[in-house]
Amino acid sequence: MSKSIRLGIIGAGAIANVHLNTFAKLDNAEIAAVTDAYLPLAQQRAEEHGIAVVHENPQALLEDASLDAVIIAVPNQFHAPLAIEALKQGKHVLLEKPMAIDAEASRTIVEAVEQSGKVLMMAHQMRWSGLSRAIKARIDNGDLGRIYNVKTGWMRKKGIPGWGSWFTRSDQSGGGPLIDIGVHMLDLSLYLLGNPKPISVYGSTYAEFGPKKEGIGNWGTPNWEGYYDVEDLASALIKLDNGATLSLDVSWAAHSASVSEDPFIHLMGTDGGVSLVGDKGSFVTHADNEVVQSDVEPLEGDEDRVLLSKHFVECVLEGKQPIAPAISGYTNMRILDAIYESSRTGNEVKLNWD
Ligand SMILES: NC(=O)c1ccc[n+]([C@@H]2O[C@H](COP(=O)([O-])OP(=O)(O)OC[C@H]3O[C@@H](n4cnc5c(N)ncnc54)[C@H](O)[C@@H]3O)[C@@H](O)[C@H]2O)c1
């Protein structure tokens, strides 16, 4: 019989349910324990998904010696303390995005990973989509040449999640759409670029809808007694150590008249360019002074989250470094911190990696 692992899941909310459905499709992993700050929800998930053990709190789950790994799927402020404690308890960690509420908390996770020798992987499922994999293959094949400009983002017109809940409170989330959806686009862009280091950041953030309780979307449960102190739109320019520039534009709510609200990445290289807009991909190059455009078809295979979960389990079983390691989560958070700082000060923020 092939080897398999036992996982516990901390958090039983919306994304935890997605993980539970996903791991049910794997034959070498089992989610064997669950906990949540609201225990009736953990109990409900246990019944729905046939999970044998409901722990009373995260500490009890982390001390459960029968578990090899944990999935952390709770509000962002708890990512760092729970990930660090999990690593101390000898567990491998699949950590939801963003890594933490800021770069400093993310750095402490990176240190804990290095000390533990365990696997920590960021749950950036977009890296595994059929289209992302097809684009990565075109880049690795040299079809784009040297990529020197990237435009990425995700502009929602009316998508503020859980107004007044942890999503819109900076002490609990770390920020608004930058932290929530911008981090996905940043992560995918840097991955496709081959993980260059960001060296300088210039950006601005705005809150024009949230404070007026406008632009409310469908994700999360609003808490009208709560508050909103994060941005609802951000725009930034990031310079990378390979000479490339990356612009990032994100919103939860905006008077954007664009036809599409889909996430997008446009990668422009010396020999060709690739665009991802939602689930559509295209390639462009020049031939005899003509623009030549063609579709990029997604690669076949399992859905992104299944591939992500399989990769995590494989890394745990074989002691391999994941393709979305802790350092990538930290790099993302350093950029996001720098955008907030630049917006506050009005200045460019230089990032030192010594
Ligand atoms: N990868 C993605 O595309 C994606 C999508 C949505 C959310 N997320 C991330 O997943 C995380 C959770 O988001 P969500 O949408 O599921 O939120 P949610 O509010 O639906 O669920 C969070 C759950 O955590 C529980 N909780 C709160 N504090 C806890 C604690 N200290 N210990 C144990 N349980 C606790 C809450 O009771 C709640 O049930 C966030 O970090 C979010 O950024 C990722």
The ligand as an SDF file (V2000), in Angstrom:
LIG
                    3D

 44 48  0  0  0  0  0  0  0  0999 V2000
   -6.8900   30.7230   -1.5960 N   0  0  0  0  0  0  0  0  0  0  0  0
   -7.9780   31.4630   -1.8060 C   0  0  0  0  0  0  0  0  0  0  0  0
   -8.3670   31.7510   -2.9340 O   0  0  0  0  0  0  0  0  0  0  0  0
   -8.7610   31.9530   -0.6260 C   0  0  0  0  0  0  0  0  0  0  0  0
  -10.1150   32.2970   -0.7690 C   0  0  0  0  0  0  0  0  0  0  0  0
  -10.8110   32.7520    0.3530 C   0  0  0  0  0  0  0  0  0  0  0  0
  -10.1650   32.8700    1.5790 C   0  0  0  0  0  0  0  0  0  0  0  0
   -8.8550   32.5640    1.6820 N   0  0  0  0  0  0  0  0  0  0  0  0
   -8.1330   32.7280    2.9640 C   0  0  0  0  0  0  0  0  0  0  0  0
   -8.6070   31.7350    3.8810 O   0  0  0  0  0  0  0  0  0  0  0  0
   -8.6410   32.2650    5.1980 C   0  0  0  0  0  0  0  0  0  0  0  0
  -10.0390   32.1010    5.7660 C   0  0  0  0  0  0  0  0  0  0  0  0
  -10.9590   32.7630    4.9210 O   0  0  0  0  0  0  0  0  0  0  0  0
  -12.4970   32.3390    4.8640 P   0  0  0  0  0  0  0  0  0  0  0  0
  -13.0610   33.0310    3.6880 O   0  0  0  0  0  0  0  0  0  0  0  0
  -12.6180   30.8730    4.9810 O   0  0  0  0  0  0  0  0  0  0  0  0
  -13.0360   33.0300    6.1840 O   0  0  0  0  0  0  0  0  0  0  0  0
  -14.3030   32.6250    7.0630 P   0  0  0  0  0  0  0  0  0  0  0  0
  -14.5940   33.8180    7.8930 O   0  0  0  0  0  0  0  0  0  0  0  0
  -15.3690   32.0210    6.1940 O   0  0  0  0  0  0  0  0  0  0  0  0
  -13.7660   31.4300    7.9800 O   0  0  0  0  0  0  0  0  0  0  0  0
  -12.8230   31.6250    8.9950 C   0  0  0  0  0  0  0  0  0  0  0  0
  -13.1460   30.6210   10.1130 C   0  0  0  0  0  0  0  0  0  0  0  0
  -12.0720   30.6860   11.0750 O   0  0  0  0  0  0  0  0  0  0  0  0
  -12.6510   30.5950   12.3720 C   0  0  0  0  0  0  0  0  0  0  0  0
  -11.6800   31.1700   13.3080 N   0  0  0  0  0  0  0  0  0  0  0  0
  -11.4460   32.4810   13.5570 C   0  0  0  0  0  0  0  0  0  0  0  0
  -10.4130   32.5840   14.4020 N   0  0  0  0  0  0  0  0  0  0  0  0
  -10.0050   31.3330   14.7000 C   0  0  0  0  0  0  0  0  0  0  0  0
   -8.9920   30.7930   15.5280 C   0  0  0  0  0  0  0  0  0  0  0  0
   -8.1410   31.6010   16.2000 N   0  0  0  0  0  0  0  0  0  0  0  0
   -8.8820   29.4600   15.6220 N   0  0  0  0  0  0  0  0  0  0  0  0
   -9.7130   28.6360   14.9620 C   0  0  0  0  0  0  0  0  0  0  0  0
  -10.7010   29.0830   14.1520 N   0  0  0  0  0  0  0  0  0  0  0  0
  -10.8330   30.4180   14.0180 C   0  0  0  0  0  0  0  0  0  0  0  0
  -13.9650   31.3370   12.2670 C   0  0  0  0  0  0  0  0  0  0  0  0
  -14.8640   30.9380   13.3060 O   0  0  0  0  0  0  0  0  0  0  0  0
  -14.4310   30.9510   10.8720 C   0  0  0  0  0  0  0  0  0  0  0  0
  -15.2550   29.8140   10.8920 O   0  0  0  0  0  0  0  0  0  0  0  0
   -8.1710   33.7140    5.0770 C   0  0  0  0  0  0  0  0  0  0  0  0
   -6.7970   33.7950    5.3740 O   0  0  0  0  0  0  0  0  0  0  0  0
   -8.4020   34.0610    3.6220 C   0  0  0  0  0  0  0  0  0  0  0  0
   -7.5150   35.0450    3.1320 O   0  0  0  0  0  0  0  0  0  0  0  0
   -8.1450   32.0950    0.6170 C   0  0  0  0  0  0  0  0  0  0  0  0
  1  2  1  0
  2  3  2  0
  2  4  1  0
  4  5  1  0
  4 44  2  0
  5  6  2  0
  6  7  1  0
  7  8  2  0
  8  9  1  0
  8 44  1  0
  9 10  1  0
  9 42  1  0
 10 11  1  0
 11 12  1  0
 11 40  1  0
 12 13  1  0
 13 14  1  0
 14 15  2  0
 14 16  1  0
 14 17  1  0
 17 18  1  0
 18 19  2  0
 18 20  1  0
 18 21  1  0
 21 22  1  0
 22 23  1  0
 23 24  1  0
 23 38  1  0
 24 25  1  0
 25 26  1  0
 25 36  1  0
 26 27  1  0
 26 35  1  0
 27 28  2  0
 28 29  1  0
 29 30  1  0
 29 35  2  0
 30 31  1  0
 30 32  2  0
 32 33  1  0
 33 34  2  0
 34 35  1  0
 36 37  1  0
 36 38  1  0
 38 39  1  0
 40 41  1  0
 40 42  1  0
 42 43  1  0
M  CHG  2   8   1  16  -1
M  END
$$$$
